[in-house]
Amino acid sequence: MSGILSFSSIVFPNWCTSSRRVVRMAAAQTTNAGLSLEAMAIKPPSHPTYDLKGIIKLALAEDAGNRGDVTCMATIPFDMEVEAYFLAKEDGIIAGIALAEMVFQEVDPSLKVEWSRKDGDYVRKGLQFGKVYGRAHSIVVAERIALNFMQRMSGIATLTKAMADAAHPAYILETRKTAPGLRLVDKWAVLIGGGKNHRLGLFDMVLIKDNHISIAGGISNAVRSVDQYLERENLQMEVEVETRTLEEVKEVLQYASQTKTSLTRIMLDNMVIPLPDGDVDVSMLKEAVELINGKFETEASGNVTLGTVHEIGQTGVTYISSGALTHSVTALDISLKIDTELALEVGRRTKRA
């Protein structure tokens, strides 16, 4: 179990407890169909130690504290059953449906969730795209955690979709600039939005960056050290090196022409030059791609925005990476409402539905 995230030492309180009288609002029987990876529209990235269920439990425990939902216990009869509807309050790509369902199952396996859309689908403002029904207590307790995941993931997926479409024929990647503890969730959202994943962490790919190069005494020394390490440890994995100048690109190519190397990709960092008029000069990037001439995969990094990514994608690079996909998330506005008519009325008044 070494290195595996474990939450077994945490005592989770009841998410919502009460000794109030039973008042039944609906008599529909609910069942727990469970949720398997096979049933997911887009599966999460594979990670050797990440505990997705543990992250859900931690988020619920953070909300419940040592008392549970005191407002819920004070206002809602314990066994009342209701239906609540997911409402999109702006246009975008929906993501986190599978994760939200896991949240509801964790809080109360008897809750029933139904969807008219799946992860990766486009939704328009005002659309009711799913519902959950069962114990009102359980729905209200799960509501904010499910929405927090969905709103963040949908924001990431929406931007990723826009960037991926504009970047074609290059592929769009995120980076490790993710919310601490939410690495897999953020990268899952990128997949849902049509992007591809960069390395998940420090363990699954060698990425030789500027500080490694400086410490190693140069770019050739750094790549050589990696080749020797992988051979010594009998490891096979992707290897990428960051280059910042055309001279570094040429040095890497010269090293590779003289030595058997495990190198698979060359990052072309900050070779996209911003111009005063808001445009970008990609001539240096294009020259680097031509120098490499398909010998290695290429990845453009730096000055990547929705406004520049199309021009970058036309240079011939294989990949374009953008930290903004996950480090500057604008959440997609989604709500979960029992009284949807009133919610829509208020939404129209405030231009949010």
C-alpha positions as CSV (number, residue, x, y, z in Angstrom):
1,M,0.0,0.0,0.0
2,S,3.0,2.3,0.0
3,G,2.3,5.6,-1.7
4,I,-1.4,4.9,-2.1
5,L,-3.8,7.7,-1.0
6,S,-5.8,6.4,2.0
7,F,-8.6,7.9,3.9
8,S,-9.3,5.0,6.2
9,S,-8.1,6.9,9.2
10,I,-10.7,9.6,8.8
11,V,-14.0,9.1,10.6
12,F,-16.7,10.5,8.3
13,P,-19.8,11.8,10.1
14,N,-23.3,11.1,8.9
15,W,-23.8,13.5,6.1
16,C,-27.2,14.4,7.5
17,T,-28.9,12.8,10.5
18,S,-32.1,13.5,12.2
19,S,-34.7,11.9,14.5
20,R,-37.6,14.0,13.0
21,R,-40.9,12.5,12.1
22,V,-41.5,10.8,8.7
23,V,-43.3,12.8,6.1
24,R,-43.4,11.2,2.7
25,M,-43.8,13.5,-0.3
26,A,-43.5,10.8,-3.0
27,A,-43.7,7.0,-2.8
28,A,-41.5,6.1,-5.8
29,Q,-39.1,3.2,-5.1
30,T,-35.5,3.9,-5.9
31,T,-32.7,1.5,-6.7
32,N,-28.9,1.7,-6.7
33,A,-27.7,0.6,-10.1
34,G,-24.2,1.6,-9.3
35,L,-21.7,3.2,-11.7
36,S,-19.0,1.2,-13.5
37,L,-16.1,2.5,-15.5
38,E,-17.6,0.7,-18.5
39,A,-20.8,2.7,-18.2
40,M,-18.9,6.1,-18.4
41,A,-19.1,8.0,-21.6
42,I,-15.4,9.0,-21.2
43,K,-13.3,7.2,-18.6
44,P,-11.0,9.0,-16.2
45,P,-7.2,8.8,-16.8
46,S,-5.6,5.7,-15.3
47,H,-3.5,6.6,-12.2
48,P,-1.7,4.0,-9.9
49,T,-2.5,5.6,-6.6
50,Y,-5.3,8.2,-7.0
51,D,-8.3,7.4,-4.9
52,L,-11.3,9.1,-6.6
53,K,-13.8,7.8,-4.1
54,G,-11.6,9.1,-1.3
55,I,-11.6,12.6,-2.8
56,I,-15.4,12.5,-2.8
57,K,-15.5,11.4,0.8
58,L,-13.0,14.1,1.8
59,A,-15.1,16.8,0.0
60,L,-18.3,15.6,1.8
61,A,-16.5,15.4,5.2
62,E,-15.2,18.9,4.7
63,D,-18.8,20.1,4.2
64,A,-20.4,18.0,7.0
65,G,-17.9,18.9,9.7
66,N,-18.7,17.2,13.0
67,R,-22.5,17.9,12.9
68,G,-23.8,17.2,9.5
69,D,-26.1,19.6,7.6
70,V,-27.8,21.6,10.4
71,T,-30.0,23.6,8.1
72,C,-31.2,20.4,6.4
73,M,-32.0,18.8,9.8
74,A,-33.8,22.0,10.9
75,T,-36.0,22.5,7.9
76,I,-36.7,19.2,6.0
77,P,-38.7,16.3,7.3
78,F,-36.3,13.3,7.5
79,D,-38.0,10.9,5.1
80,M,-39.5,13.4,2.6
81,E,-38.8,12.5,-1.0
82,V,-38.4,15.0,-3.9
83,E,-37.2,15.4,-7.4
84,A,-34.5,17.9,-8.3
85,Y,-33.5,19.0,-11.8
86,F,-30.1,19.9,-13.2
87,L,-30.3,23.2,-15.0
88,A,-27.7,24.7,-17.3
89,K,-27.4,28.4,-16.8
90,E,-25.1,29.1,-19.7
91,D,-23.9,27.4,-22.9
92,G,-21.0,25.0,-22.7
93,I,-19.7,21.4,-22.6
94,I,-21.1,19.4,-19.8
95,A,-18.6,17.4,-17.7
96,G,-18.7,15.6,-14.4
97,I,-21.9,13.8,-14.9
98,A,-20.3,10.4,-14.0
99,L,-18.5,12.0,-11.0
100,A,-21.7,13.7,-9.7
101,E,-23.5,10.3,-9.9
102,M,-20.7,8.9,-7.7
103,V,-21.3,11.7,-5.2
104,F,-25.0,10.9,-5.0
105,Q,-24.2,7.2,-4.6
106,E,-21.8,7.9,-1.8
107,V,-24.3,10.0,0.1
108,D,-27.3,7.7,-0.4
109,P,-27.2,4.6,-2.6
110,S,-31.0,4.7,-2.8
111,L,-31.0,8.0,-4.8
112,K,-32.0,7.6,-8.4
113,V,-30.2,9.8,-11.1
114,E,-31.3,10.1,-14.7
115,W,-29.7,12.1,-17.5
116,S,-30.8,13.4,-20.9
117,R,-27.2,14.3,-21.7
118,K,-23.8,12.6,-21.2
119,D,-20.3,13.9,-20.4
120,G,-18.9,15.8,-23.4
121,D,-22.3,16.9,-24.8
122,Y,-23.1,20.5,-25.5
123,V,-25.8,22.2,-23.4
124,R,-27.6,25.5,-23.9
125,K,-28.6,27.9,-21.2
126,G,-32.0,27.0,-19.7
127,L,-31.7,23.3,-20.5
128,Q,-32.8,20.8,-17.9
129,F,-30.4,17.9,-18.6
130,G,-30.9,15.5,-15.7
131,K,-32.7,14.8,-12.5
132,V,-32.2,13.1,-9.1
133,Y,-35.0,11.8,-6.9
134,G,-35.2,10.3,-3.5
135,R,-34.7,11.5,0.1
136,A,-34.6,15.3,0.1
137,H,-32.0,15.3,2.9
138,S,-29.6,13.3,0.8
139,I,-30.1,15.4,-2.3
140,V,-29.5,18.6,-0.5
141,V,-26.4,17.3,1.3
142,A,-24.9,16.0,-2.0
143,E,-26.0,19.0,-4.1
144,R,-23.1,21.5,-3.6
145,I,-20.3,18.9,-3.8
146,A,-21.8,17.4,-7.0
147,L,-22.2,20.9,-8.5
148,N,-18.7,22.0,-7.4
149,F,-17.2,19.1,-9.3
150,M,-19.5,19.5,-12.3
151,Q,-19.1,23.3,-12.7
152,R,-15.3,23.1,-12.5
153,M,-15.0,20.1,-14.9
154,S,-17.5,21.7,-17.3
155,G,-15.5,25.0,-17.3
156,I,-12.4,23.0,-18.2
157,A,-14.1,20.9,-20.8
158,T,-15.7,24.0,-22.5
159,L,-12.4,25.8,-22.9
160,T,-10.7,22.6,-23.9
161,K,-13.2,22.0,-26.7
162,A,-12.8,25.5,-28.0
163,M,-9.0,25.2,-27.9
164,A,-8.9,21.7,-29.4
165,D,-11.1,22.8,-32.3
166,A,-8.9,25.8,-33.0
167,A,-5.6,23.9,-32.6
168,H,-6.4,21.3,-35.3
169,P,-4.5,19.5,-36.7
170,A,-2.3,19.8,-33.6
171,Y,-3.6,18.2,-30.4
172,I,-4.3,20.3,-27.2
173,L,-2.8,19.2,-23.9
174,E,-3.1,20.5,-20.3
175,T,-0.1,20.6,-17.9
176,R,0.4,19.8,-14.2
177,K,-0.9,23.2,-13.3
178,T,-4.0,21.7,-11.6
179,A,-5.8,22.3,-8.3
180,P,-3.9,20.3,-5.6
181,G,-5.8,17.1,-4.9
182,L,-7.9,17.4,-8.0
183,R,-5.2,16.4,-10.6
184,L,-7.1,13.4,-12.0
185,V,-10.5,15.3,-11.9
186,D,-9.0,18.2,-13.9
187,K,-7.3,16.0,-16.4
188,W,-10.5,13.9,-16.8
189,A,-12.3,17.1,-17.8
190,V,-9.7,17.8,-20.4
191,L,-10.4,14.4,-22.0
192,I,-14.2,15.1,-21.9
193,G,-13.6,18.4,-23.7
194,G,-11.7,16.7,-26.5
195,G,-8.1,17.3,-25.4
196,K,-5.4,14.8,-24.7
197,N,-3.5,14.3,-21.4
198,H,0.1,15.3,-20.8
199,R,1.9,13.4,-18.1
200,L,-0.2,12.7,-15.0
201,G,2.6,13.4,-12.6
202,L,6.3,13.0,-12.0
203,F,6.2,9.2,-12.3
204,D,4.9,8.4,-15.8
205,M,7.1,10.4,-18.1
206,V,10.6,12.0,-18.1
207,L,10.3,15.7,-18.8
208,I,13.7,17.4,-18.8
209,K,13.0,21.1,-18.1
210,D,15.1,24.2,-17.8
211,N,16.2,23.7,-14.2
212,H,17.2,20.1,-14.9
213,I,19.3,21.3,-17.8
214,S,20.9,24.0,-15.8
215,I,21.8,21.6,-13.0
216,A,23.1,18.9,-15.4
217,G,25.4,21.4,-17.1
218,G,23.7,21.6,-20.5
219,I,21.0,20.0,-22.6
220,S,23.1,17.2,-24.0
221,N,24.3,16.2,-20.6
222,A,20.8,16.1,-19.3
223,V,19.5,13.9,-22.1
224,R,22.5,11.6,-21.8
225,S,21.9,11.3,-18.1
226,V,18.3,10.3,-18.7
227,D,19.3,7.7,-21.3
228,Q,21.8,6.2,-18.9
229,Y,19.3,6.2,-16.0
230,L,16.6,4.5,-18.0
231,E,19.0,1.8,-19.3
232,R,20.4,1.2,-15.8
233,E,16.9,0.9,-14.3
234,N,15.6,-1.1,-17.3
235,L,12.7,1.4,-17.7
236,Q,10.8,2.3,-20.9
237,M,8.8,5.5,-20.9
238,E,8.3,8.6,-23.0
239,V,11.1,11.2,-22.7
240,E,10.6,14.9,-23.5
241,V,13.2,17.7,-23.4
242,E,12.4,21.4,-23.2
243,T,14.2,23.7,-25.7
244,R,14.2,27.5,-25.6
245,T,16.3,28.4,-28.6
246,L,17.0,27.1,-32.0
247,E,20.6,26.4,-30.9
248,E,19.2,24.1,-28.2
249,V,17.1,22.3,-30.8
250,K,20.1,21.8,-33.0
251,E,22.1,20.5,-30.1
252,V,19.5,17.9,-29.2
253,L,19.3,16.8,-32.8
254,Q,23.0,16.5,-33.1
255,Y,23.1,14.4,-29.9
256,A,20.4,12.2,-31.2
257,S,22.1,11.7,-34.5
258,Q,25.2,10.4,-32.7
259,T,23.8,8.4,-29.9
260,K,21.0,5.9,-29.4
261,T,18.4,7.8,-27.3
262,S,15.1,7.3,-25.5
263,L,14.0,10.8,-26.5
264,T,10.5,10.9,-28.0
265,R,9.4,14.6,-27.9
266,I,10.9,18.0,-28.1
267,M,9.2,20.9,-26.3
268,L,9.5,24.2,-28.1
269,D,9.1,26.7,-25.2
270,N,8.2,30.3,-25.7
271,M,9.0,30.3,-29.4
272,V,5.6,32.1,-30.0
273,I,6.4,35.8,-29.9
274,P,3.6,38.2,-28.9
275,L,3.3,41.3,-31.1
276,P,2.2,44.8,-30.1
277,D,-1.0,44.5,-32.2
278,G,-2.1,41.4,-30.2
279,D,-1.0,39.0,-32.9
280,V,1.9,36.5,-32.6
281,D,5.0,35.7,-34.6
282,V,5.3,31.9,-35.1
283,S,8.3,32.0,-37.5
284,M,10.7,30.8,-34.9
285,L,8.4,27.9,-33.9
286,K,7.9,27.0,-37.5
287,E,11.6,26.9,-38.1
288,A,12.2,24.7,-35.1
289,V,9.5,22.3,-36.4
290,E,11.2,22.2,-39.8
291,L,14.6,21.5,-38.2
292,I,13.2,18.5,-36.3
293,N,11.5,17.4,-39.6
294,G,9.4,14.6,-38.0
295,K,12.3,12.9,-36.2
296,F,10.5,13.5,-32.9
297,E,7.1,14.7,-31.7
298,T,7.0,18.4,-31.0
299,E,5.1,20.4,-28.4
300,A,4.6,24.2,-28.5
301,S,4.4,25.8,-25.0
302,G,4.0,29.4,-24.0
303,N,1.8,32.3,-25.1
304,V,-1.0,29.9,-25.9
305,T,-4.5,31.4,-25.8
306,L,-7.8,30.9,-27.5
307,G,-6.8,33.8,-29.8
308,T,-3.3,32.4,-30.7
309,V,-3.8,28.6,-30.7
310,H,-5.1,28.3,-34.3
311,E,-2.0,30.0,-35.7
312,I,0.2,27.9,-33.6
313,G,-1.5,24.8,-34.7
314,Q,-0.8,25.6,-38.4
315,T,3.0,25.4,-37.8
316,G,3.1,21.7,-37.9
317,V,3.6,21.0,-34.2
318,T,2.2,17.7,-32.9
319,Y,1.0,19.1,-29.6
320,I,0.2,22.4,-28.0
321,S,0.1,22.6,-24.2
322,S,-1.8,25.2,-22.2
323,G,-1.7,25.6,-18.4
324,A,-4.7,27.9,-18.7
325,L,-7.0,25.0,-19.3
326,T,-6.8,24.0,-15.6
327,H,-5.0,26.8,-13.7
328,S,-7.5,29.6,-14.6
329,V,-10.8,27.8,-14.6
330,T,-14.0,29.7,-15.2
331,A,-16.7,27.4,-13.9
332,L,-19.7,26.7,-16.0
333,D,-22.9,27.9,-14.2
334,I,-25.1,24.9,-13.3
335,S,-27.7,24.6,-10.7
336,L,-29.8,21.8,-9.1
337,K,-33.4,23.0,-8.4
338,I,-36.5,21.4,-7.0
339,D,-38.8,24.4,-8.0
340,T,-37.5,24.7,-11.6
341,E,-40.3,27.2,-12.6
342,L,-39.2,29.7,-10.0
343,A,-35.6,29.1,-10.8
344,L,-36.2,29.8,-14.5
345,E,-38.2,32.9,-13.6
346,V,-35.4,34.3,-11.5
347,G,-32.8,33.2,-14.1
348,R,-34.6,35.2,-16.8
349,R,-34.8,38.2,-14.5
350,T,-31.0,38.1,-14.0
351,K,-30.2,36.9,-17.5
352,R,-28.8,33.6,-16.2
353,A,-31.3,31.2,-17.7
